[in-house]
Amino acid sequence: MRIRLDIAYDGTHFRGWATQPTLRTVQGTLEAALARIVGSDVRFVVAGRTDAGVHASGQVAHVDLDERQWSRIEARHGRAAQDPAGSIAGRMRGVLGAYSDVTVTRSTAAPEGFDARFSAVWRRYRYRLADGLAGYDPLRRADTTSIRGRLDERAMDEAARTLIGLHDFAAYCKPREEATTIRTLLDYRWERDADGVLVAEVKADAFCHSMVRALVGACAAVGEGRLDVSDLVVLRDALTRTSEFKVLAARGLTLTEVGYPADELLAARAEQTRARRDRESD
């Protein structure tokens, strides 16, 4: 039985998503919680691995439960229970605790062909950046990066939009061996919210390591006047990492949503994505 899990977490005290020996991670915490419920080890597959300090309000994962594990879920509520898969979220919240920094907001029986990672067609992130105009709000210190001075949000928004499209984003990614840096940036924009905080919305088919924080840092440099709007495309097309801008802190970044196709297209999408990744790694 494959279960889809919708997940939210405050990444401040996690060393990222992926399990690491002796370190506290989101994956490790969730797998340990579910293992207590089903009586044996489980393994999560996630839509997008987040780095240390990055948050999520719309993360998605799946887990495959074998017959014995699933029977424990059914036994708890009886085989005639209307939605045993839906009960998993509540039981995991009970194990995690009332004020946990990670939670499962929903659990459902995954439709046929669903793969949290490979069926996804896009991921959306939000970045919160407070400059001198917005000021400092101690109640939002965990999910907002602060920067000195006043930033030009119009120039930042204009610069962001020049990067949209299918490109090689090697200049905006931390390289990983045998991993492609070609991505389709579907949307990138900046605006101020009601409190004056600069908020970026960034959407792509997928992101490479540290890509969003690099894109944000480049636009912040434009907002400060250290780079021109046109410089971001020039830097991108150079295909090499640069010291012209800083990769901004993880604390301001939140994964807000993962997009999937209609149920009948899930399996085809997963197969297509796997084939593309295989070609790109050759």
N, C-alpha and C positions, 0 to 999 in steps of 0.2 A: 504494500500500500504506500503510494507516494503522497506525502502531505506538503501542502504549501503553507509557509509561515510568513506572516507580515510582522515586521520587527521594527522597533524604535530603540534608540539608545543615546545616552550622553557619553561621548567618547573620551571625556577628560581623563578618566583613570583607567582606560584600557590601552593596551599596546597594539592597537589595531584590531582588525577582524580576525585574521588567520591565527590558528592555534600555534603557540610557541612554547617549548618546554620551559617550565618554571615561571612563565610570565602570564599575567592576567589578560585574556583576550575575550572579545565578544563571542567568537565561535566556541572557544573552550568553555565559557560560562554557560552558554545555551545547551551545548551538547551534554554537559554534566547534569544540568537540570532535567533534560528529557530522559537521560539514561536512568536517573532515579525513578522515573515514572514507568518506563518500559522494562527495567530490570537488566539492561545490558547496553553496551556501547552503541552509539549512533554517529553518523557522519553527515554534516550539513553541506549542501552546495549553495553558494550564495550568488546573487545577481552581480554584485560588485564589491570587491574587497576594499575596505576603507583603511586608511593609514592611522597610525596612532594619533589620538586626539580629535579625529573627525567624527562627527555625529551623524545620526540617521533618524528620520521620521517616517521614511517609506522604504526601508530595506526589505528585500524579498529573498527567501531561501526555500529549499526543499529538502526533505529527508525521506529516505526509503525505510519503512518498517517491515521487518520480516514477519512471517506468520505468527510466531510466538510473541513478538513485541506487540503486534496489532491485537492479538487475543487478550492481552493485558488491558489494552485501552477499552476493548469491547466489554470485558468482564466487569470493569469498574461501573459501567452504566447499563450493562445488559445488552444482549445482541439486538434487542428490539428498540434500543435507544434511537431517537430520531437523527442525531448527529454526533456520533462518537468522535469523528475527526474534529469537529468544532469544539469539543471539550478539552482538547489538548492545550489550547492557548490558556484557558483559565487554570488548568492544573499546573502549567509551567509558571504562570504568574504566582501561584501559591508557593511553589518551590523557591522562586527567585526572591520573594519577599515584597512587602507592601511599598517600600521606598527604594526599590532596586533602580540602578542606573541603566538597566536594559529590561525590555519587556517584549512579550509577544502579543501584538494587538489583535491578531486573528489567525485561526488555523482552519484550513479547509482541505477536503480531498482534492488533490490536484487533477485537473482534466487530463485525458489521455494525451501523451506527447509532451506534457509540460516539463520544461527544464528551466530552473530559476536563472541560470546563467546563459545558456545558449538559445533559449527561446526569446529572450529579451530583445526588443528592437531599439530601445533607447533608455538612457538614464538621465535624470535631471538633478542638478545640484543647486543649492543656494549658498551665497557667501555674503556675510554681514560685515561691513567695514565702517567704523565710526571715525570721522575726522573731527577737526576742531569745531565745525558747525554743529554736529550732532552731540558732541560732548561725551562724557563717560557715564554709563549706567552700570553700577555695580551688580544689579540684579541680572544683567545680560552678559556678564564678563565671561561666562563659560562658552558662549556661542557667538561672540562678537570680537573682532580684532580692532584694536584702536591704533590710530596713526596720527601724528602731529600735523598741524597745518590744515589748510582748507583745500579740498580737492575739487577739481572741475568735473562735475558729473556728466556734463554734456560732451566734453572731449572724451571721457572714458567710454561713454555709450557709443560714440561715433567710432572710436578705435576698436571696440569689441566687435561691432558689426562687420568690420573689414575682414575678420578672420573666419567668418561663417563659410562653410562649404567642405568639400572633400579635399584634404591636404595631408601632407606629411608634417606632423607636429613635433618632429624630433627636437626642435629648439625649445619646446615647451614641455618636454618630458624628461624624467630621469631614466636613462637607458637601462634596459634589461636584456640580457643575452638572448638572442633568437626571438625577440618580441618585436612585432611591427609597431611603428609609431604613426601609421596612416589611419586617420579617423575622419568621420564626417561630423563636423560641428554644425548642429541643426539650429541652434539658437544661442545667442549670447547678448545680453543687454544689461544696462545699469539704470537704476532710478533711486531716488530717495523715498523712504517710507514716511509715515506721518510723524515719526520722531526725528527725522532728518538723517537717519542712518542710510548709508549707501548699500543697496542690496543688488547683487548680481544674480541673474538666472542663467544657468549654463546647461545646455542640453546637447547630447551627442549620442551616436549609436553605441559608443563605448569610450572609455577614457584610459589613457596610459598613465603610468605611475607619476604622481604629483602634477598632472596636467592642469587640473582646475586651479590649483594654487599658483601655478606659474602664469596662467592666463590672467588671473586676478592681479598678480604682482606687476605684470606688464602694463595693465590698464591703470593701476595706481601710479606707476611712473609717469604715464601720460597725464593723469590728473594733477600730479605735482609739477608738471612742466618739464620734467627731465627727459622725456621722449615726446616726439611728435606723433600725431595720429597715424601717419603713414609708416612710421618706423616699425610697427608691429608686424606688418606684412613682410617688410625687408628682413627682419630678424627671423621670421618663420621660414622664409624661403632660403635662408642661409643654412638651415638644417643642422646647426650646431648650437650647443648650450652657450649662453652668454652671461656676462656679469652686468649687463645694462639694466637689469631689474632684479628685484628680490622675489623669491618664492615666499609668499606670505604664510602666516601661521595657520596651523590646522584648526585651531579653535573656532574660526569663523565659518567653517565649511560644514554643510549638512546635506546628506543625500535625501532628497525629498520624495522622489517618485521613480518607479521603473515601469516602462511601458511594454505591453505584450500584445501580440496580434489576437485575432479571434481564435477561439478554442480549436476550430478545425484546421487552423494554420500553424499551431504550436509545433507539431512534430517536424513539419517541413522547414520551419524557421530554424529549429535547433540543428537539423541536418545541414542546412545551408551555412550556418555560422561555423559549425565544426569543420566543414570542408574548407571554408575560407581561411580559418586559423591555421589549418594544416598546410595550405598552400603558402601562406605568408611566412611560416616558420621553416619552409624548405630552403 
